[in-house]
Amino acid sequence: MDVSFNSCRNRHCPKCQHSVQQEWVEAQMSKLLPVGYFHSFLRSFQELNTLVLQNQALLIPS
């Protein structure tokens, strides 16, 4: 005999939301392009602030 409690519908509950979470992850993965992804970080140096502020239209994409 298995005891099964009522669903709590809490998104953190592994029993209640695991299948919903898996479906969401699979849906998001299917939207990705078939290429490698990486994260990059560009540091803005203090000395460049004046240059960027004076040339925003040229240096900051809209």
PDB file of N, CA, C and O in Angstrom, chain B, residues numbered from 101:
ATOM      1  N   MET B 101       0.848  -1.172   0.000  1.00  0.00           N
ATOM      2  CA  MET B 101       0.000   0.000   0.000  1.00  0.00           C
ATOM      3  C   MET B 101       0.893   1.234   0.000  1.00  0.00           C
ATOM      4  O   MET B 101       1.787   1.358   0.837  1.00  0.00           O
ATOM      5  N   ASP B 102       0.650   2.150  -0.943  1.00  0.00           N
ATOM      6  CA  ASP B 102       1.384   3.407  -1.007  1.00  0.00           C
ATOM      7  C   ASP B 102       0.510   4.536  -0.493  1.00  0.00           C
ATOM      8  O   ASP B 102      -0.670   4.640  -0.829  1.00  0.00           O
ATOM      9  N   VAL B 103       1.118   5.375   0.328  1.00  0.00           N
ATOM     10  CA  VAL B 103       0.410   6.549   0.830  1.00  0.00           C
ATOM     11  C   VAL B 103       0.779   7.723  -0.062  1.00  0.00           C
ATOM     12  O   VAL B 103       1.958   8.004  -0.280  1.00  0.00           O
ATOM     13  N   SER B 104      -0.223   8.397  -0.569  1.00  0.00           N
ATOM     14  CA  SER B 104       0.009   9.560  -1.421  1.00  0.00           C
ATOM     15  C   SER B 104      -0.811  10.718  -0.884  1.00  0.00           C
ATOM     16  O   SER B 104      -2.035  10.636  -0.779  1.00  0.00           O
ATOM     17  N   PHE B 105      -0.121  11.795  -0.546  1.00  0.00           N
ATOM     18  CA  PHE B 105      -0.800  12.955   0.011  1.00  0.00           C
ATOM     19  C   PHE B 105      -1.369  13.816  -1.108  1.00  0.00           C
ATOM     20  O   PHE B 105      -0.971  13.693  -2.266  1.00  0.00           O
ATOM     21  N   ASN B 106      -2.292  14.678  -0.751  1.00  0.00           N
ATOM     22  CA  ASN B 106      -2.861  15.598  -1.729  1.00  0.00           C
ATOM     23  C   ASN B 106      -1.773  16.519  -2.265  1.00  0.00           C
ATOM     24  O   ASN B 106      -0.805  16.836  -1.573  1.00  0.00           O
ATOM     25  N   SER B 107      -1.949  16.930  -3.478  1.00  0.00           N
ATOM     26  CA  SER B 107      -0.984  17.829  -4.096  1.00  0.00           C
ATOM     27  C   SER B 107      -1.048  19.195  -3.424  1.00  0.00           C
ATOM     28  O   SER B 107      -2.127  19.742  -3.195  1.00  0.00           O
ATOM     29  N   CYS B 108       0.125  19.733  -3.114  1.00  0.00           N
ATOM     30  CA  CYS B 108       0.167  21.046  -2.472  1.00  0.00           C
ATOM     31  C   CYS B 108       0.315  22.166  -3.498  1.00  0.00           C
ATOM     32  O   CYS B 108       0.101  23.333  -3.169  1.00  0.00           O
ATOM     33  N   ARG B 109       0.676  21.831  -4.731  1.00  0.00           N
ATOM     34  CA  ARG B 109       0.845  22.784  -5.833  1.00  0.00           C
ATOM     35  C   ARG B 109       1.942  23.822  -5.577  1.00  0.00           C
ATOM     36  O   ARG B 109       1.988  24.857  -6.242  1.00  0.00           O
ATOM     37  N   ASN B 110       2.811  23.546  -4.625  1.00  0.00           N
ATOM     38  CA  ASN B 110       3.932  24.439  -4.354  1.00  0.00           C
ATOM     39  C   ASN B 110       4.999  24.187  -5.403  1.00  0.00           C
ATOM     40  O   ASN B 110       5.351  23.036  -5.659  1.00  0.00           O
ATOM     41  N   ARG B 111       5.529  25.255  -6.023  1.00  0.00           N
ATOM     42  CA  ARG B 111       6.505  25.072  -7.103  1.00  0.00           C
ATOM     43  C   ARG B 111       7.822  24.505  -6.620  1.00  0.00           C
ATOM     44  O   ARG B 111       8.633  24.063  -7.434  1.00  0.00           O
ATOM     45  N   HIS B 112       8.063  24.504  -5.306  1.00  0.00           N
ATOM     46  CA  HIS B 112       9.296  23.953  -4.753  1.00  0.00           C
ATOM     47  C   HIS B 112       9.145  22.491  -4.330  1.00  0.00           C
ATOM     48  O   HIS B 112      10.130  21.836  -3.989  1.00  0.00           O
ATOM     49  N   CYS B 113       7.937  21.993  -4.352  1.00  0.00           N
ATOM     50  CA  CYS B 113       7.677  20.625  -3.916  1.00  0.00           C
ATOM     51  C   CYS B 113       8.101  19.645  -5.009  1.00  0.00           C
ATOM     52  O   CYS B 113       7.553  19.684  -6.110  1.00  0.00           O
ATOM     53  N   PRO B 114       9.070  18.764  -4.724  1.00  0.00           N
ATOM     54  CA  PRO B 114       9.534  17.832  -5.753  1.00  0.00           C
ATOM     55  C   PRO B 114       8.467  16.813  -6.155  1.00  0.00           C
ATOM     56  O   PRO B 114       8.497  16.303  -7.275  1.00  0.00           O
ATOM     57  N   LYS B 115       7.542  16.515  -5.271  1.00  0.00           N
ATOM     58  CA  LYS B 115       6.501  15.540  -5.595  1.00  0.00           C
ATOM     59  C   LYS B 115       5.427  16.149  -6.490  1.00  0.00           C
ATOM     60  O   LYS B 115       4.959  15.515  -7.435  1.00  0.00           O
ATOM     61  N   CYS B 116       5.048  17.375  -6.183  1.00  0.00           N
ATOM     62  CA  CYS B 116       3.928  17.988  -6.900  1.00  0.00           C
ATOM     63  C   CYS B 116       4.320  18.601  -8.234  1.00  0.00           C
ATOM     64  O   CYS B 116       3.554  18.530  -9.195  1.00  0.00           O
ATOM     65  N   GLN B 117       5.472  19.186  -8.303  1.00  0.00           N
ATOM     66  CA  GLN B 117       5.799  19.979  -9.477  1.00  0.00           C
ATOM     67  C   GLN B 117       6.947  19.430 -10.320  1.00  0.00           C
ATOM     68  O   GLN B 117       7.373  20.086 -11.270  1.00  0.00           O
ATOM     69  N   HIS B 118       7.450  18.257  -9.998  1.00  0.00           N
ATOM     70  CA  HIS B 118       8.588  17.729 -10.742  1.00  0.00           C
ATOM     71  C   HIS B 118       8.262  17.534 -12.224  1.00  0.00           C
ATOM     72  O   HIS B 118       9.048  17.925 -13.087  1.00  0.00           O
ATOM     73  N   SER B 119       7.130  16.942 -12.517  1.00  0.00           N
ATOM     74  CA  SER B 119       6.793  16.700 -13.926  1.00  0.00           C
ATOM     75  C   SER B 119       6.530  18.009 -14.661  1.00  0.00           C
ATOM     76  O   SER B 119       6.884  18.140 -15.832  1.00  0.00           O
ATOM     77  N   VAL B 120       5.915  18.975 -13.990  1.00  0.00           N
ATOM     78  CA  VAL B 120       5.671  20.284 -14.602  1.00  0.00           C
ATOM     79  C   VAL B 120       6.997  20.977 -14.877  1.00  0.00           C
ATOM     80  O   VAL B 120       7.182  21.596 -15.925  1.00  0.00           O
ATOM     81  N   GLN B 121       7.916  20.867 -13.928  1.00  0.00           N
ATOM     82  CA  GLN B 121       9.236  21.472 -14.095  1.00  0.00           C
ATOM     83  C   GLN B 121       9.970  20.829 -15.270  1.00  0.00           C
ATOM     84  O   GLN B 121      10.570  21.530 -16.084  1.00  0.00           O
ATOM     85  N   GLN B 122       9.926  19.510 -15.361  1.00  0.00           N
ATOM     86  CA  GLN B 122      10.601  18.810 -16.449  1.00  0.00           C
ATOM     87  C   GLN B 122      10.025  19.208 -17.807  1.00  0.00           C
ATOM     88  O   GLN B 122      10.769  19.392 -18.769  1.00  0.00           O
ATOM     89  N   GLU B 123       8.711  19.339 -17.883  1.00  0.00           N
ATOM     90  CA  GLU B 123       8.080  19.763 -19.133  1.00  0.00           C
ATOM     91  C   GLU B 123       8.528  21.168 -19.514  1.00  0.00           C
ATOM     92  O   GLU B 123       8.785  21.441 -20.686  1.00  0.00           O
ATOM     93  N   TRP B 124       8.625  22.070 -18.524  1.00  0.00           N
ATOM     94  CA  TRP B 124       9.058  23.441 -18.782  1.00  0.00           C
ATOM     95  C   TRP B 124      10.503  23.467 -19.271  1.00  0.00           C
ATOM     96  O   TRP B 124      10.823  24.176 -20.225  1.00  0.00           O
ATOM     97  N   VAL B 125      11.375  22.697 -18.619  1.00  0.00           N
ATOM     98  CA  VAL B 125      12.786  22.654 -19.015  1.00  0.00           C
ATOM     99  C   VAL B 125      12.914  22.124 -20.441  1.00  0.00           C
ATOM    100  O   VAL B 125      13.671  22.677 -21.238  1.00  0.00           O
ATOM    101  N   GLU B 126      12.194  21.074 -20.765  1.00  0.00           N
ATOM    102  CA  GLU B 126      12.249  20.513 -22.118  1.00  0.00           C
ATOM    103  C   GLU B 126      11.738  21.515 -23.154  1.00  0.00           C
ATOM    104  O   GLU B 126      12.286  21.606 -24.252  1.00  0.00           O
ATOM    105  N   ALA B 127      10.688  22.269 -22.808  1.00  0.00           N
ATOM    106  CA  ALA B 127      10.164  23.283 -23.730  1.00  0.00           C
ATOM    107  C   ALA B 127      11.195  24.380 -23.964  1.00  0.00           C
ATOM    108  O   ALA B 127      11.367  24.846 -25.090  1.00  0.00           O
ATOM    109  N   GLN B 128      11.885  24.795 -22.895  1.00  0.00           N
ATOM    110  CA  GLN B 128      12.911  25.835 -23.040  1.00  0.00           C
ATOM    111  C   GLN B 128      14.098  25.322 -23.840  1.00  0.00           C
ATOM    112  O   GLN B 128      14.650  26.050 -24.665  1.00  0.00           O
ATOM    113  N   MET B 129      14.495  24.082 -23.607  1.00  0.00           N
ATOM    114  CA  MET B 129      15.628  23.501 -24.329  1.00  0.00           C
ATOM    115  C   MET B 129      15.320  23.371 -25.823  1.00  0.00           C
ATOM    116  O   MET B 129      16.217  23.504 -26.655  1.00  0.00           O
ATOM    117  N   SER B 130      14.061  23.114 -26.164  1.00  0.00           N
ATOM    118  CA  SER B 130      13.710  22.975 -27.576  1.00  0.00           C
ATOM    119  C   SER B 130      13.775  24.311 -28.307  1.00  0.00           C
ATOM    120  O   SER B 130      13.858  24.334 -29.535  1.00  0.00           O
ATOM    121  N   LYS B 131      13.740  25.422 -27.577  1.00  0.00           N
ATOM    122  CA  LYS B 131      13.815  26.749 -28.188  1.00  0.00           C
ATOM    123  C   LYS B 131      15.249  27.191 -28.469  1.00  0.00           C
ATOM    124  O   LYS B 131      15.466  28.153 -29.207  1.00  0.00           O
ATOM    125  N   LEU B 132      16.226  26.502 -27.891  1.00  0.00           N
ATOM    126  CA  LEU B 132      17.620  26.890 -28.070  1.00  0.00           C
ATOM    127  C   LEU B 132      18.116  26.524 -29.460  1.00  0.00           C
ATOM    128  O   LEU B 132      17.713  25.514 -30.037  1.00  0.00           O
ATOM    129  N   LEU B 133      18.985  27.353 -29.976  1.00  0.00           N
ATOM    130  CA  LEU B 133      19.606  27.049 -31.263  1.00  0.00           C
ATOM    131  C   LEU B 133      20.648  25.959 -31.075  1.00  0.00           C
ATOM    132  O   LEU B 133      21.225  25.846 -29.993  1.00  0.00           O
ATOM    133  N   PRO B 134      20.903  25.156 -32.097  1.00  0.00           N
ATOM    134  CA  PRO B 134      21.873  24.058 -31.965  1.00  0.00           C
ATOM    135  C   PRO B 134      23.322  24.550 -32.064  1.00  0.00           C
ATOM    136  O   PRO B 134      24.073  24.126 -32.942  1.00  0.00           O
ATOM    137  N   VAL B 135      23.694  25.436 -31.163  1.00  0.00           N
ATOM    138  CA  VAL B 135      25.062  25.966 -31.114  1.00  0.00           C
ATOM    139  C   VAL B 135      25.534  25.961 -29.665  1.00  0.00           C
ATOM    140  O   VAL B 135      24.730  25.866 -28.738  1.00  0.00           O
ATOM    141  N   GLY B 136      26.841  26.064 -29.484  1.00  0.00           N
ATOM    142  CA  GLY B 136      27.380  26.155 -28.138  1.00  0.00           C
ATOM    143  C   GLY B 136      27.133  27.535 -27.546  1.00  0.00           C
ATOM    144  O   GLY B 136      27.223  28.539 -28.252  1.00  0.00           O
ATOM    145  N   TYR B 137      26.831  27.590 -26.288  1.00  0.00           N
ATOM    146  CA  TYR B 137      26.589  28.846 -25.606  1.00  0.00           C
ATOM    147  C   TYR B 137      27.701  29.106 -24.612  1.00  0.00           C
ATOM    148  O   TYR B 137      28.279  28.178 -24.048  1.00  0.00           O
ATOM    149  N   PHE B 138      27.992  30.373 -24.407  1.00  0.00           N
ATOM    150  CA  PHE B 138      28.953  30.753 -23.389  1.00  0.00           C
ATOM    151  C   PHE B 138      28.561  32.114 -22.838  1.00  0.00           C
ATOM    152  O   PHE B 138      27.832  32.869 -23.482  1.00  0.00           O
ATOM    153  N   HIS B 139      29.044  32.417 -21.658  1.00  0.00           N
ATOM    154  CA  HIS B 139      28.757  33.686 -20.999  1.00  0.00           C
ATOM    155  C   HIS B 139      30.026  34.515 -20.990  1.00  0.00           C
ATOM    156  O   HIS B 139      31.094  34.026 -20.620  1.00  0.00           O
ATOM    157  N   SER B 140      29.913  35.755 -21.393  1.00  0.00           N
ATOM    158  CA  SER B 140      31.083  36.633 -21.356  1.00  0.00           C
ATOM    159  C   SER B 140      30.742  37.882 -20.554  1.00  0.00           C
ATOM    160  O   SER B 140      29.578  38.261 -20.428  1.00  0.00           O
ATOM    161  N   PHE B 141      31.756  38.495 -20.028  1.00  0.00           N
ATOM    162  CA  PHE B 141      31.591  39.671 -19.185  1.00  0.00           C
ATOM    163  C   PHE B 141      32.576  40.723 -19.648  1.00  0.00           C
ATOM    164  O   PHE B 141      33.771  40.451 -19.760  1.00  0.00           O
ATOM    165  N   LEU B 142      32.092  41.910 -19.915  1.00  0.00           N
ATOM    166  CA  LEU B 142      32.944  43.004 -20.352  1.00  0.00           C
ATOM    167  C   LEU B 142      32.962  44.054 -19.257  1.00  0.00           C
ATOM    168  O   LEU B 142      31.920  44.589 -18.878  1.00  0.00           O
ATOM    169  N   ARG B 143      34.122  44.338 -18.767  1.00  0.00           N
ATOM    170  CA  ARG B 143      34.263  45.313 -17.694  1.00  0.00           C
ATOM    171  C   ARG B 143      34.422  46.696 -18.300  1.00  0.00           C
ATOM    172  O   ARG B 143      35.217  46.896 -19.218  1.00  0.00           O
ATOM    173  N   SER B 144      33.663  47.646 -17.780  1.00  0.00           N
ATOM    174  CA  SER B 144      33.757  49.030 -18.236  1.00  0.00           C
ATOM    175  C   SER B 144      34.693  49.782 -17.297  1.00  0.00           C
ATOM    176  O   SER B 144      34.427  49.895 -16.100  1.00  0.00           O
ATOM    177  N   PHE B 145      35.767  50.283 -17.836  1.00  0.00           N
ATOM    178  CA  PHE B 145      36.743  50.987 -17.020  1.00  0.00           C
ATOM    179  C   PHE B 145      36.294  52.418 -16.756  1.00  0.00           C
ATOM    180  O   PHE B 145      35.647  53.039 -17.599  1.00  0.00           O
ATOM    181  N   GLN B 146      36.633  52.929 -15.606  1.00  0.00           N
ATOM    182  CA  GLN B 146      36.260  54.276 -15.186  1.00  0.00           C
ATOM    183  C   GLN B 146      36.706  55.321 -16.213  1.00  0.00           C
ATOM    184  O   GLN B 146      36.009  56.312 -16.435  1.00  0.00           O
ATOM    185  N   GLU B 147      37.845  55.104 -16.826  1.00  0.00           N
ATOM    186  CA  GLU B 147      38.383  56.069 -17.782  1.00  0.00           C
ATOM    187  C   GLU B 147      37.517  56.190 -19.041  1.00  0.00           C
ATOM    188  O   GLU B 147      37.590  57.200 -19.741  1.00  0.00           O
ATOM    189  N   LEU B 148      36.714  55.192 -19.329  1.00  0.00           N
ATOM    190  CA  LEU B 148      35.880  55.212 -20.531  1.00  0.00           C
ATOM    191  C   LEU B 148      34.524  55.887 -20.320  1.00  0.00           C
ATOM    192  O   LEU B 148      33.807  56.139 -21.289  1.00  0.00           O
ATOM    193  N   ASN B 149      34.165  56.181 -19.078  1.00  0.00           N
ATOM    194  CA  ASN B 149      32.844  56.746 -18.792  1.00  0.00           C
ATOM    195  C   ASN B 149      32.579  58.026 -19.569  1.00  0.00           C
ATOM    196  O   ASN B 149      31.517  58.164 -20.176  1.00  0.00           O
ATOM    197  N   THR B 150      33.520  58.962 -19.563  1.00  0.00           N
ATOM    198  CA  THR B 150      33.331  60.234 -20.258  1.00  0.00           C
ATOM    199  C   THR B 150      33.165  60.003 -21.755  1.00  0.00           C
ATOM    200  O   THR B 150      32.292  60.602 -22.384  1.00  0.00           O
ATOM    201  N   LEU B 151      33.991  59.146 -22.321  1.00  0.00           N
ATOM    202  CA  LEU B 151      33.911  58.846 -23.749  1.00  0.00           C
ATOM    203  C   LEU B 151      32.550  58.260 -24.116  1.00  0.00           C
ATOM    204  O   LEU B 151      31.938  58.669 -25.103  1.00  0.00           O
ATOM    205  N   VAL B 152      32.090  57.319 -23.333  1.00  0.00           N
ATOM    206  CA  VAL B 152      30.805  56.672 -23.615  1.00  0.00           C
ATOM    207  C   VAL B 152      29.657  57.654 -23.442  1.00  0.00           C
ATOM    208  O   VAL B 152      28.742  57.681 -24.264  1.00  0.00           O
ATOM    209  N   LEU B 153      29.689  58.459 -22.388  1.00  0.00           N
ATOM    210  CA  LEU B 153      28.614  59.423 -22.159  1.00  0.00           C
ATOM    211  C   LEU B 153      28.533  60.459 -23.277  1.00  0.00           C
ATOM    212  O   LEU B 153      27.439  60.906 -23.622  1.00  0.00           O
ATOM    213  N   GLN B 154      29.650  60.840 -23.838  1.00  0.00           N
ATOM    214  CA  GLN B 154      29.663  61.846 -24.901  1.00  0.00           C
ATOM    215  C   GLN B 154      29.292  61.250 -26.260  1.00  0.00           C
ATOM    216  O   GLN B 154      28.925  61.993 -27.170  1.00  0.00           O
ATOM    217  N   ASN B 155      29.380  59.937 -26.416  1.00  0.00           N
ATOM    218  CA  ASN B 155      29.109  59.278 -27.699  1.00  0.00           C
ATOM    219  C   ASN B 155      28.113  58.131 -27.548  1.00  0.00           C
ATOM    220  O   ASN B 155      28.321  57.049 -28.098  1.00  0.00           O
ATOM    221  N   GLN B 156      27.047  58.363 -26.812  1.00  0.00           N
ATOM    222  CA  GLN B 156      26.087  57.300 -26.523  1.00  0.00           C
ATOM    223  C   GLN B 156      25.448  56.724 -27.785  1.00  0.00           C
ATOM    224  O   GLN B 156      25.275  55.510 -27.895  1.00  0.00           O
ATOM    225  N   ALA B 157      25.099  57.582 -28.728  1.00  0.00           N
ATOM    226  CA  ALA B 157      24.435  57.103 -29.946  1.00  0.00           C
ATOM    227  C   ALA B 157      25.339  56.164 -30.741  1.00  0.00           C
ATOM    228  O   ALA B 157      24.858  55.231 -31.383  1.00  0.00           O
ATOM    229  N   LEU B 158      26.620  56.405 -30.698  1.00  0.00           N
ATOM    230  CA  LEU B 158      27.567  55.598 -31.452  1.00  0.00           C
ATOM    231  C   LEU B 158      27.970  54.323 -30.710  1.00  0.00           C
ATOM    232  O   LEU B 158      28.148  53.273 -31.327  1.00  0.00           O
ATOM    233  N   LEU B 159      28.113  54.415 -29.384  1.00  0.00           N
ATOM    234  CA  LEU B 159      28.689  53.313 -28.613  1.00  0.00           C
ATOM    235  C   LEU B 159      27.682  52.412 -27.908  1.00  0.00           C
ATOM    236  O   LEU B 159      28.018  51.285 -27.544  1.00  0.00           O
ATOM    237  N   ILE B 160      26.461  52.883 -27.709  1.00  0.00           N
ATOM    238  CA  ILE B 160      25.464  52.084 -26.983  1.00  0.00           C
ATOM    239  C   ILE B 160      24.357  51.698 -27.954  1.00  0.00           C
ATOM    240  O   ILE B 160      23.609  52.562 -28.413  1.00  0.00           O
ATOM    241  N   PRO B 161      24.241  50.407 -28.275  1.00  0.00           N
ATOM    242  CA  PRO B 161      23.191  49.984 -29.213  1.00  0.00           C
ATOM    243  C   PRO B 161      21.806  50.160 -28.605  1.00  0.00           C
ATOM    244  O   PRO B 161      21.618  49.955 -27.406  1.00  0.00           O
ATOM    245  N   SER B 162      20.853  50.535 -29.422  1.00  0.00           N
ATOM    246  CA  SER B 162      19.491  50.720 -28.907  1.00  0.00           C
ATOM    247  C   SER B 162      18.592  49.587 -29.315  1.00  0.00           C
ATOM    248  O   SER B 162      17.411  49.580 -28.968  1.00  0.00           O
TER     249      SER B 162
END
